[in-house]
């Protein structure tokens, strides 16, 4: 729901941390380029984890467009709402492939704290 209905902005949440790949990391991962973002962290129970994203995956494309800058990827993700589908092209173990994920709404601290124990 948009801001006009709920009174607040809802942004899609993917749940991964990434950084520009360095020459050393590219060499270590046998990645032939110097452009892309290397995954540094994945939040538990996030869309990133559910889609199969792994630490040290290299993100090369977002929705079929090359990604060369972390700020651009962040801006593109912030423009999307929960429930929207994204496509990432990744490099892992010498191969490029695509994953699809559905962005979620990140739970607030209050929602996490009041979660019933199972």
N, CA, C and O atoms as CSV, one atom per row, in Angstrom:
chain,resi,resn,atom,element,x,y,z
A,1,UNK,N,N,0.844,-1.182,0.000
A,1,UNK,CA,C,0.000,0.000,0.000
A,1,UNK,C,C,0.879,1.231,0.000
A,1,UNK,O,O,1.943,1.254,0.619
A,2,UNK,N,N,0.430,2.237,-0.691
A,2,UNK,CA,C,1.191,3.453,-0.795
A,2,UNK,C,C,0.979,4.394,0.363
A,2,UNK,O,O,0.153,4.155,1.244
A,3,UNK,N,N,1.745,5.473,0.344
A,3,UNK,CA,C,1.712,6.451,1.420
A,3,UNK,C,C,0.341,7.110,1.556
A,3,UNK,O,O,-0.063,7.441,2.670
A,4,UNK,N,N,-0.385,7.312,0.453
A,4,UNK,CA,C,-1.689,7.953,0.531
A,4,UNK,C,C,-2.689,7.124,1.328
A,4,UNK,O,O,-3.590,7.679,1.957
A,5,UNK,N,N,-2.544,5.818,1.309
A,5,UNK,CA,C,-3.489,4.947,2.011
A,5,UNK,C,C,-3.050,4.702,3.453
A,5,UNK,O,O,-3.871,4.773,4.367
A,6,UNK,N,N,-1.761,4.413,3.669
A,6,UNK,CA,C,-1.291,4.031,5.005
A,6,UNK,C,C,-0.677,5.173,5.796
A,6,UNK,O,O,-0.511,5.071,7.011
A,7,UNK,N,N,-0.336,6.275,5.105
A,7,UNK,CA,C,0.297,7.386,5.801
A,7,UNK,C,C,1.792,7.200,5.974
A,7,UNK,O,O,2.442,8.030,6.610
A,8,UNK,N,N,2.351,6.136,5.427
A,8,UNK,CA,C,3.791,5.913,5.499
A,8,UNK,C,C,4.261,5.221,4.229
A,8,UNK,O,O,3.477,4.592,3.517
A,9,UNK,N,N,5.537,5.347,3.963
A,9,UNK,CA,C,6.106,4.731,2.774
A,9,UNK,C,C,6.505,3.301,3.099
A,9,UNK,O,O,7.178,3.054,4.100
A,10,UNK,N,N,6.096,2.360,2.262
A,10,UNK,CA,C,6.527,0.975,2.422
A,10,UNK,C,C,7.489,0.650,1.306
A,10,UNK,O,O,7.163,0.775,0.125
A,11,UNK,N,N,8.671,0.235,1.690
A,11,UNK,CA,C,9.687,-0.111,0.716
A,11,UNK,C,C,9.919,-1.610,0.744
A,11,UNK,O,O,9.808,-2.262,1.782
A,12,UNK,N,N,10.243,-2.130,-0.419
A,12,UNK,CA,C,10.568,-3.542,-0.495
A,12,UNK,C,C,11.881,-3.837,0.213
A,12,UNK,O,O,12.801,-3.019,0.197
A,13,UNK,N,N,11.962,-5.000,0.829
A,13,UNK,CA,C,13.147,-5.424,1.568
A,13,UNK,C,C,13.651,-6.728,0.985
A,13,UNK,O,O,12.888,-7.676,0.797
A,14,UNK,N,N,14.960,-6.769,0.698
A,14,UNK,CA,C,15.584,-7.967,0.148
A,14,UNK,C,C,16.408,-8.691,1.203
A,14,UNK,O,O,16.374,-9.920,1.272
A,15,UNK,N,N,17.149,-7.952,2.025
A,15,UNK,CA,C,17.867,-8.565,3.140
A,15,UNK,C,C,19.262,-9.064,2.849
A,15,UNK,O,O,19.688,-10.077,3.403
A,16,UNK,N,N,19.988,-8.360,1.977
A,16,UNK,CA,C,21.378,-8.729,1.695
A,16,UNK,C,C,22.246,-7.484,1.765
A,16,UNK,O,O,21.800,-6.380,1.452
A,17,UNK,N,N,23.491,-7.677,2.181
A,17,UNK,CA,C,24.478,-6.597,2.183
A,17,UNK,C,C,25.523,-6.927,1.129
A,17,UNK,O,O,25.955,-8.073,1.005
A,18,UNK,N,N,25.922,-5.922,0.378
A,18,UNK,CA,C,26.901,-6.130,-0.683
A,18,UNK,C,C,27.846,-4.940,-0.740
A,18,UNK,O,O,27.568,-3.879,-0.181
A,19,UNK,N,N,28.962,-5.133,-1.423
A,19,UNK,CA,C,29.968,-4.082,-1.603
A,19,UNK,C,C,30.588,-4.261,-2.984
A,19,UNK,O,O,30.544,-5.357,-3.543
A,20,UNK,N,N,31.164,-3.197,-3.539
A,20,UNK,CA,C,31.853,-3.346,-4.820
A,20,UNK,C,C,32.956,-4.399,-4.709
A,20,UNK,O,O,33.681,-4.445,-3.715
A,21,UNK,N,N,33.077,-5.235,-5.726
A,21,UNK,CA,C,34.091,-6.287,-5.698
A,21,UNK,C,C,35.473,-5.666,-5.911
A,21,UNK,O,O,35.637,-4.756,-6.724
A,22,UNK,N,N,36.446,-6.162,-5.180
A,22,UNK,CA,C,37.830,-5.697,-5.339
A,22,UNK,C,C,38.560,-6.623,-6.306
A,22,UNK,O,O,38.091,-7.723,-6.597
A,23,UNK,N,N,39.697,-6.175,-6.795
A,23,UNK,CA,C,40.507,-6.998,-7.703
A,23,UNK,C,C,40.927,-8.289,-7.010
A,23,UNK,O,O,40.952,-9.348,-7.637
A,24,UNK,N,N,41.255,-8.212,-5.728
A,24,UNK,CA,C,41.667,-9.400,-4.973
A,24,UNK,C,C,40.527,-10.407,-4.853
A,24,UNK,O,O,40.729,-11.609,-5.028
A,25,UNK,N,N,39.324,-9.906,-4.552
A,25,UNK,CA,C,38.169,-10.797,-4.436
A,25,UNK,C,C,37.839,-11.428,-5.781
A,25,UNK,O,O,37.527,-12.617,-5.850
A,26,UNK,N,N,37.905,-10.642,-6.849
A,26,UNK,CA,C,37.623,-11.167,-8.185
A,26,UNK,C,C,38.595,-12.287,-8.533
A,26,UNK,O,O,38.193,-13.313,-9.082
A,27,UNK,N,N,39.862,-12.096,-8.217
A,27,UNK,CA,C,40.884,-13.106,-8.489
A,27,UNK,C,C,40.616,-14.372,-7.671
A,27,UNK,O,O,40.689,-15.486,-8.188
A,28,UNK,N,N,40.309,-14.183,-6.399
A,28,UNK,CA,C,40.028,-15.311,-5.505
A,28,UNK,C,C,38.813,-16.119,-5.961
A,28,UNK,O,O,38.796,-17.343,-5.829
A,29,UNK,N,N,37.798,-15.439,-6.497
A,29,UNK,CA,C,36.565,-16.107,-6.926
A,29,UNK,C,C,36.602,-16.513,-8.394
A,29,UNK,O,O,35.628,-17.052,-8.919
A,30,UNK,N,N,37.729,-16.254,-9.056
A,30,UNK,CA,C,37.877,-16.561,-10.478
A,30,UNK,C,C,36.831,-15.822,-11.316
A,30,UNK,O,O,36.351,-16.326,-12.332
A,31,UNK,N,N,36.497,-14.620,-10.862
A,31,UNK,CA,C,35.532,-13.761,-11.556
A,31,UNK,C,C,36.297,-12.896,-12.555
A,31,UNK,O,O,37.207,-12.168,-12.158
A,32,UNK,N,N,35.954,-12.958,-13.831
A,32,UNK,CA,C,36.763,-12.313,-14.862
A,32,UNK,C,C,36.589,-10.804,-15.018
A,32,UNK,O,O,37.249,-10.202,-15.865
A,33,UNK,N,N,35.734,-10.189,-14.237
A,33,UNK,CA,C,35.453,-8.753,-14.361
A,33,UNK,C,C,35.883,-8.015,-13.102
A,33,UNK,O,O,36.249,-8.632,-12.101
A,34,UNK,N,N,35.836,-6.696,-13.163
A,34,UNK,CA,C,36.067,-5.881,-11.976
A,34,UNK,C,C,34.827,-5.064,-11.636
A,34,UNK,O,O,34.869,-4.190,-10.770
A,35,UNK,N,N,33.725,-5.351,-12.320
A,35,UNK,CA,C,32.470,-4.687,-12.020
A,35,UNK,C,C,31.497,-5.707,-11.458
A,35,UNK,O,O,31.427,-6.844,-11.925
A,36,UNK,N,N,30.762,-5.293,-10.468
A,36,UNK,CA,C,29.803,-6.168,-9.808
A,36,UNK,C,C,29.866,-5.925,-8.321
A,36,UNK,O,O,30.760,-5.240,-7.824
A,37,UNK,N,N,28.918,-6.487,-7.622
A,37,UNK,CA,C,28.839,-6.342,-6.171
A,37,UNK,C,C,28.961,-7.708,-5.530
A,37,UNK,O,O,28.289,-8.656,-5.937
A,38,UNK,N,N,29.815,-7.809,-4.531
A,38,UNK,CA,C,30.007,-9.082,-3.835
A,38,UNK,C,C,29.133,-9.101,-2.589
A,38,UNK,O,O,29.118,-8.142,-1.817
A,39,UNK,N,N,28.417,-10.182,-2.399
A,39,UNK,CA,C,27.520,-10.327,-1.250
A,39,UNK,C,C,28.361,-10.580,-0.005
A,39,UNK,O,O,29.174,-11.503,0.044
A,40,UNK,N,N,28.141,-9.731,1.005
A,40,UNK,CA,C,28.895,-9.805,2.263
A,40,UNK,C,C,28.060,-10.336,3.418
A,40,UNK,O,O,28.608,-10.849,4.394
A,41,UNK,N,N,26.740,-10.217,3.318
A,41,UNK,CA,C,25.881,-10.672,4.402
A,41,UNK,C,C,24.463,-10.905,3.920
A,41,UNK,O,O,23.999,-10.257,2.982
A,42,UNK,N,N,23.777,-11.839,4.572
A,42,UNK,CA,C,22.394,-12.177,4.231
A,42,UNK,C,C,21.616,-12.309,5.538
A,42,UNK,O,O,22.009,-13.055,6.435
A,43,UNK,N,N,20.522,-11.584,5.630
A,43,UNK,CA,C,19.714,-11.629,6.846
A,43,UNK,C,C,18.878,-12.900,6.900
A,43,UNK,O,O,18.356,-13.366,5.887
A,44,UNK,N,N,18.764,-13.449,8.102
A,44,UNK,CA,C,17.995,-14.675,8.322
A,44,UNK,C,C,16.529,-14.438,7.964
A,44,UNK,O,O,15.965,-13.387,8.266
A,45,UNK,N,N,15.925,-15.434,7.315
A,45,UNK,CA,C,14.513,-15.407,6.923
A,45,UNK,C,C,14.177,-14.268,5.958
A,45,UNK,O,O,13.028,-13.834,5.887
A,46,UNK,N,N,15.162,-13.792,5.227
A,46,UNK,CA,C,14.938,-12.704,4.270
A,46,UNK,C,C,14.632,-13.269,2.881
A,46,UNK,O,O,14.895,-14.443,2.617
A,47,UNK,N,N,14.078,-12.439,1.996
A,47,UNK,CA,C,13.901,-12.876,0.613
A,47,UNK,C,C,15.236,-13.290,-0.024
A,47,UNK,O,O,15.269,-14.210,-0.842
A,48,UNK,N,N,16.322,-12.624,0.342
A,48,UNK,CA,C,17.646,-12.987,-0.195
A,48,UNK,C,C,18.008,-14.418,0.189
A,48,UNK,O,O,18.462,-15.193,-0.653
A,49,UNK,N,N,17.809,-14.767,1.457
A,49,UNK,CA,C,18.103,-16.122,1.916
A,49,UNK,C,C,17.186,-17.132,1.229
A,49,UNK,O,O,17.643,-18.190,0.797
A,50,UNK,N,N,15.905,-16.815,1.126
A,50,UNK,CA,C,14.936,-17.727,0.523
A,50,UNK,C,C,15.188,-17.950,-0.968
A,50,UNK,O,O,14.832,-18.997,-1.508
A,51,UNK,N,N,15.802,-16.969,-1.635
A,51,UNK,CA,C,16.068,-17.103,-3.074
A,51,UNK,C,C,17.338,-17.902,-3.358
A,51,UNK,O,O,17.625,-18.231,-4.510
A,52,UNK,N,N,18.099,-18.215,-2.301
A,52,UNK,CA,C,19.314,-19.006,-2.490
A,52,UNK,C,C,20.584,-18.189,-2.622
A,52,UNK,O,O,21.638,-18.745,-2.929
A,53,UNK,N,N,20.514,-16.886,-2.401
A,53,UNK,CA,C,21.705,-16.042,-2.448
A,53,UNK,C,C,22.697,-16.505,-1.388
A,53,UNK,O,O,22.297,-16.890,-0.289
A,54,UNK,N,N,23.985,-16.471,-1.711
A,54,UNK,CA,C,25.024,-16.921,-0.777
A,54,UNK,C,C,26.103,-15.865,-0.631
A,54,UNK,O,O,26.317,-15.041,-1.519
A,55,UNK,N,N,26.782,-15.908,0.514
A,55,UNK,CA,C,27.940,-15.039,0.739
A,55,UNK,C,C,28.945,-15.294,-0.386
A,55,UNK,O,O,29.157,-16.438,-0.791
A,56,UNK,N,N,29.554,-14.230,-0.883
A,56,UNK,CA,C,30.544,-14.245,-1.972
A,56,UNK,C,C,29.939,-14.420,-3.355
A,56,UNK,O,O,30.688,-14.492,-4.329
A,57,UNK,N,N,28.610,-14.492,-3.489
A,57,UNK,CA,C,28.014,-14.394,-4.814
A,57,UNK,C,C,28.331,-12.998,-5.346
A,57,UNK,O,O,28.413,-12.038,-4.580
A,58,UNK,N,N,28.506,-12.895,-6.648
A,58,UNK,CA,C,28.733,-11.595,-7.274
A,58,UNK,C,C,27.469,-11.227,-8.048
A,58,UNK,O,O,27.057,-11.946,-8.959
A,59,UNK,N,N,26.862,-10.107,-7.678
A,59,UNK,CA,C,25.676,-9.616,-8.374
A,59,UNK,C,C,26.159,-8.821,-9.579
A,59,UNK,O,O,26.875,-7.830,-9.434
A,60,UNK,N,N,25.763,-9.263,-10.769
A,60,UNK,CA,C,26.215,-8.597,-11.991
A,60,UNK,C,C,25.097,-7.820,-12.682
A,60,UNK,O,O,25.361,-6.857,-13.403
A,61,UNK,N,N,23.845,-8.239,-12.463
A,61,UNK,CA,C,22.717,-7.540,-13.080
A,61,UNK,C,C,21.530,-7.513,-12.133
A,61,UNK,O,O,21.324,-8.430,-11.339
A,62,UNK,N,N,20.757,-6.447,-12.233
A,62,UNK,CA,C,19.504,-6.282,-11.499
A,62,UNK,C,C,18.423,-6.014,-12.537
A,62,UNK,O,O,18.479,-5.017,-13.258
A,63,UNK,N,N,17.442,-6.903,-12.612
A,63,UNK,CA,C,16.360,-6.790,-13.604
A,63,UNK,C,C,16.929,-6.570,-15.007
A,63,UNK,O,O,16.501,-5.680,-15.742
A,64,UNK,N,N,17.913,-7.415,-15.356
A,64,UNK,CA,C,18.523,-7.459,-16.698
A,64,UNK,C,C,19.409,-6.256,-17.030
A,64,UNK,O,O,19.856,-6.121,-18.169
A,65,UNK,N,N,19.668,-5.380,-16.054
A,65,UNK,CA,C,20.522,-4.214,-16.281
A,65,UNK,C,C,21.827,-4.400,-15.497
A,65,UNK,O,O,21.791,-4.788,-14.330
A,66,UNK,N,N,22.987,-4.126,-16.129
A,66,UNK,CA,C,24.261,-4.273,-15.429
A,66,UNK,C,C,24.315,-3.397,-14.180
A,66,UNK,O,O,23.836,-2.263,-14.173
A,67,UNK,N,N,24.906,-3.947,-13.130
A,67,UNK,CA,C,25.078,-3.214,-11.878
A,67,UNK,C,C,26.561,-2.953,-11.676
A,67,UNK,O,O,27.363,-3.881,-11.563
A,68,UNK,N,N,26.907,-1.690,-11.634
A,68,UNK,CA,C,28.309,-1.317,-11.452
A,68,UNK,C,C,28.504,-0.453,-10.212
A,68,UNK,O,O,29.631,-0.102,-9.863
A,69,UNK,N,N,27.399,-0.112,-9.548
A,69,UNK,CA,C,27.474,0.847,-8.460
A,69,UNK,C,C,26.473,0.470,-7.369
A,69,UNK,O,O,25.293,0.254,-7.646
A,70,UNK,N,N,26.950,0.395,-6.138
A,70,UNK,CA,C,26.094,0.023,-5.010
A,70,UNK,C,C,24.979,1.036,-4.795
A,70,UNK,O,O,23.848,0.651,-4.499
A,71,UNK,N,N,25.276,2.315,-4.939
A,71,UNK,CA,C,24.265,3.355,-4.724
A,71,UNK,C,C,23.109,3.216,-5.724
A,71,UNK,O,O,21.948,3.428,-5.372
A,72,UNK,N,N,23.432,2.862,-6.956
A,72,UNK,CA,C,22.383,2.692,-7.968
A,72,UNK,C,C,21.493,1.502,-7.617
A,72,UNK,O,O,20.269,1.592,-7.718
A,73,UNK,N,N,22.101,0.384,-7.205
A,73,UNK,CA,C,21.303,-0.782,-6.814
A,73,UNK,C,C,20.415,-0.438,-5.625
A,73,UNK,O,O,19.232,-0.778,-5.612
A,74,UNK,N,N,20.976,0.226,-4.638
A,74,UNK,CA,C,20.207,0.597,-3.452
A,74,UNK,C,C,19.022,1.487,-3.844
A,74,UNK,O,O,17.911,1.290,-3.352
A,75,UNK,N,N,19.254,2.450,-4.715
A,75,UNK,CA,C,18.190,3.352,-5.164
A,75,UNK,C,C,17.092,2.582,-5.893
A,75,UNK,O,O,15.906,2.839,-5.687
A,76,UNK,N,N,17.489,1.644,-6.738
A,76,UNK,CA,C,16.502,0.852,-7.481
A,76,UNK,C,C,15.667,0.000,-6.528
A,76,UNK,O,O,14.455,-0.118,-6.705
A,77,UNK,N,N,16.305,-0.593,-5.521
A,77,UNK,CA,C,15.566,-1.409,-4.555
A,77,UNK,C,C,14.616,-0.560,-3.714
A,77,UNK,O,O,13.491,-0.974,-3.435
A,78,UNK,N,N,15.067,0.621,-3.312
A,78,UNK,CA,C,14.230,1.490,-2.478
A,78,UNK,C,C,12.994,1.981,-3.221
A,78,UNK,O,O,12.003,2.356,-2.594
A,79,UNK,N,N,13.044,1.982,-4.533
A,79,UNK,CA,C,11.904,2.434,-5.329
A,79,UNK,C,C,10.827,1.363,-5.468
A,79,UNK,O,O,9.743,1.640,-5.979
A,80,UNK,N,N,11.116,0.144,-5.017
A,80,UNK,CA,C,10.172,-0.963,-5.176
A,80,UNK,C,C,9.401,-1.224,-3.883
A,80,UNK,O,O,9.890,-0.968,-2.782
A,81,UNK,N,N,8.207,-1.730,-4.045
A,81,UNK,CA,C,7.329,-2.013,-2.905
A,81,UNK,C,C,7.373,-3.495,-2.551
A,81,UNK,O,O,7.744,-4.326,-3.380
A,82,UNK,N,N,6.993,-3.821,-1.319
A,82,UNK,CA,C,6.866,-5.232,-0.956
A,82,UNK,C,C,5.941,-5.942,-1.944
A,82,UNK,O,O,4.938,-5.385,-2.390
A,83,UNK,N,N,6.298,-7.182,-2.276
A,83,UNK,CA,C,5.501,-7.974,-3.200
A,83,UNK,C,C,5.990,-7.910,-4.634
A,83,UNK,O,O,5.558,-8.705,-5.468
A,84,UNK,N,N,6.885,-6.977,-4.936
A,84,UNK,CA,C,7.392,-6.886,-6.299
A,84,UNK,C,C,8.490,-7.913,-6.526
A,84,UNK,O,O,9.277,-8.217,-5.630
A,85,UNK,N,N,8.524,-8.436,-7.742
A,85,UNK,CA,C,9.498,-9.460,-8.121
A,85,UNK,C,C,10.754,-8.789,-8.673
A,85,UNK,O,O,10.676,-7.818,-9.425
A,86,UNK,N,N,11.918,-9.326,-8.285
A,86,UNK,CA,C,13.183,-8.849,-8.836
A,86,UNK,C,C,13.950,-10.029,-9.418
A,86,UNK,O,O,13.754,-11.177,-9.020
A,87,UNK,N,N,14.825,-9.722,-10.365
A,87,UNK,CA,C,15.674,-10.725,-10.997
A,87,UNK,C,C,17.123,-10.280,-10.840
A,87,UNK,O,O,17.481,-9.164,-11.218
A,88,UNK,N,N,17.948,-11.151,-10.284
A,88,UNK,CA,C,19.370,-10.865,-10.138
A,88,UNK,C,C,20.165,-11.866,-10.947
A,88,UNK,O,O,19.886,-13.064,-10.908
A,89,UNK,N,N,21.154,-11.383,-11.682
A,89,UNK,CA,C,22.098,-12.267,-12.340
A,89,UNK,C,C,23.319,-12.333,-11.434
A,89,UNK,O,O,23.869,-11.310,-11.027
A,90,UNK,N,N,23.729,-13.558,-11.129
A,90,UNK,CA,C,24.828,-13.796,-10.189
A,90,UNK,C,C,25.953,-14.558,-10.868
A,90,UNK,O,O,25.756,-15.245,-11.870
A,91,UNK,N,N,27.138,-14.415,-10.291
A,91,UNK,CA,C,28.286,-15.239,-10.675
A,91,UNK,C,C,28.689,-16.021,-9.431
A,91,UNK,O,O,28.942,-15.445,-8.373
A,92,UNK,N,N,28.745,-17.357,-9.579
A,92,UNK,CA,C,29.146,-18.233,-8.465
A,92,UNK,C,C,29.816,-19.471,-9.052
A,92,UNK,O,O,29.315,-20.068,-10.004
A,93,UNK,N,N,30.942,-19.845,-8.478
A,93,UNK,CA,C,31.651,-21.069,-8.887
A,93,UNK,C,C,31.886,-21.144,-10.392
A,93,UNK,O,O,31.701,-22.196,-11.005
A,94,UNK,N,N,32.292,-20.026,-10.981
A,94,UNK,CA,C,32.639,-20.018,-12.396
A,94,UNK,C,C,31.476,-19.918,-13.363
A,94,UNK,O,O,31.684,-19.970,-14.575
A,95,UNK,N,N,30.250,-19.776,-12.857
A,95,UNK,CA,C,29.078,-19.727,-13.738
A,95,UNK,C,C,28.178,-18.545,-13.407
A,95,UNK,O,O,28.075,-18.124,-12.255
A,96,UNK,N,N,27.532,-18.022,-14.441
A,96,UNK,CA,C,26.523,-16.973,-14.262
A,96,UNK,C,C,25.140,-17.606,-14.336
A,96,UNK,O,O,24.909,-18.504,-15.147
A,97,UNK,N,N,24.234,-17.151,-13.507
A,97,UNK,CA,C,22.860,-17.649,-13.515
A,97,UNK,C,C,21.959,-16.594,-12.899
A,97,UNK,O,O,22.435,-15.636,-12.291
A,98,UNK,N,N,20.653,-16.775,-13.058
A,98,UNK,CA,C,19.685,-15.807,-12.562
A,98,UNK,C,C,18.858,-16.396,-11.429
A,98,UNK,O,O,18.497,-17.573,-11.443
A,99,UNK,N,N,18.567,-15.547,-10.444
A,99,UNK,CA,C,17.615,-15.920,-9.400
A,99,UNK,C,C,16.486,-14.893,-9.415
A,99,UNK,O,O,16.660,-13.755,-9.850
A,100,UNK,N,N,15.339,-15.323,-8.932
A,100,UNK,CA,C,14.174,-14.454,-8.830
A,100,UNK,C,C,13.759,-14.416,-7.370
A,100,UNK,O,O,13.828,-15.422,-6.663
A,101,UNK,N,N,13.332,-13.250,-6.931
A,101,UNK,CA,C,12.904,-13.106,-5.548
A,101,UNK,C,C,11.729,-12.140,-5.483
A,101,UNK,O,O,11.543,-11.305,-6.369
A,102,UNK,N,N,10.949,-12.267,-4.429
A,102,UNK,CA,C,9.838,-11.349,-4.164
A,102,UNK,C,C,10.223,-10.523,-2.941
A,102,UNK,O,O,10.498,-11.069,-1.873
A,103,UNK,N,N,10.238,-9.206,-3.107
A,103,UNK,CA,C,10.577,-8.335,-1.988
A,103,UNK,C,C,9.509,-8.432,-0.902
A,103,UNK,O,O,8.330,-8.641,-1.189
A,104,UNK,N,N,9.938,-8.280,0.335
A,104,UNK,CA,C,9.032,-8.363,1.479
A,104,UNK,C,C,8.977,-7.009,2.178
A,104,UNK,O,O,9.666,-6.063,1.796
A,105,UNK,N,N,8.154,-6.942,3.198
A,105,UNK,CA,C,8.121,-5.778,4.078
A,105,UNK,C,C,8.939,-6.162,5.306
A,105,UNK,O,O,8.670,-7.179,5.947
A,106,UNK,N,N,9.927,-5.354,5.628
A,106,UNK,CA,C,10.768,-5.663,6.782
A,106,UNK,C,C,9.977,-5.394,8.056
A,106,UNK,O,O,9.333,-4.355,8.207
A,107,UNK,N,N,10.043,-6.357,8.962
A,107,UNK,CA,C,9.341,-6.204,10.236
A,107,UNK,C,C,10.024,-5.130,11.075
A,107,UNK,O,O,11.244,-4.970,11.042
A,108,UNK,N,N,9.212,-4.407,11.821
A,108,UNK,CA,C,9.747,-3.396,12.727
A,108,UNK,C,C,10.287,-4.085,13.975
A,108,UNK,O,O,9.988,-5.251,14.232
A,109,UNK,N,N,11.087,-3.348,14.749
A,109,UNK,CA,C,11.605,-3.884,16.023
A,109,UNK,C,C,10.452,-4.327,16.917
A,109,UNK,O,O,10.530,-5.363,17.579
A,110,UNK,N,N,9.390,-3.540,16.930
A,110,UNK,CA,C,8.230,-3.850,17.769
A,110,UNK,C,C,7.578,-5.168,17.337
A,110,UNK,O,O,7.205,-5.982,18.183
A,111,UNK,N,N,7.442,-5.377,16.035
A,111,UNK,CA,C,6.846,-6.618,15.537
A,111,UNK,C,C,7.717,-7.822,15.878
A,111,UNK,O,O,7.199,-8.895,16.188
A,112,UNK,N,N,9.031,-7.651,15.822
A,112,UNK,CA,C,9.953,-8.745,16.150
A,112,UNK,C,C,9.867,-9.084,17.623
A,112,UNK,O,O,9.847,-10.257,17.993
A,113,UNK,N,N,9.814,-8.052,18.476
A,113,UNK,CA,C,9.765,-8.256,19.934
A,113,UNK,C,C,8.461,-8.894,20.398
A,113,UNK,O,O,8.452,-9.620,21.392
A,114,UNK,N,N,7.355,-8.633,19.691
A,114,UNK,CA,C,6.064,-9.180,20.115
A,114,UNK,C,C,5.701,-10.480,19.425
A,114,UNK,O,O,4.584,-10.979,19.566
A,115,UNK,N,N,6.654,-11.028,18.672
A,115,UNK,CA,C,6.411,-12.301,17.976
A,115,UNK,C,C,6.211,-13.413,19.001
A,115,UNK,O,O,7.054,-13.588,19.882
A,116,UNK,N,N,5.112,-14.173,18.909
A,116,UNK,CA,C,4.875,-15.239,19.875
A,116,UNK,C,C,5.930,-16.349,19.754
A,116,UNK,O,O,6.362,-16.689,18.652
A,117,UNK,N,N,6.327,-16.890,20.870
A,117,UNK,CA,C,7.306,-17.993,20.865
A,117,UNK,C,C,6.640,-19.255,20.338
A,117,UNK,O,O,5.475,-19.525,20.631
A,118,UNK,N,N,7.398,-20.032,19.548
A,118,UNK,CA,C,6.826,-21.277,19.017
A,118,UNK,C,C,7.359,-22.469,19.734
A,118,UNK,O,O,6.986,-23.598,19.417
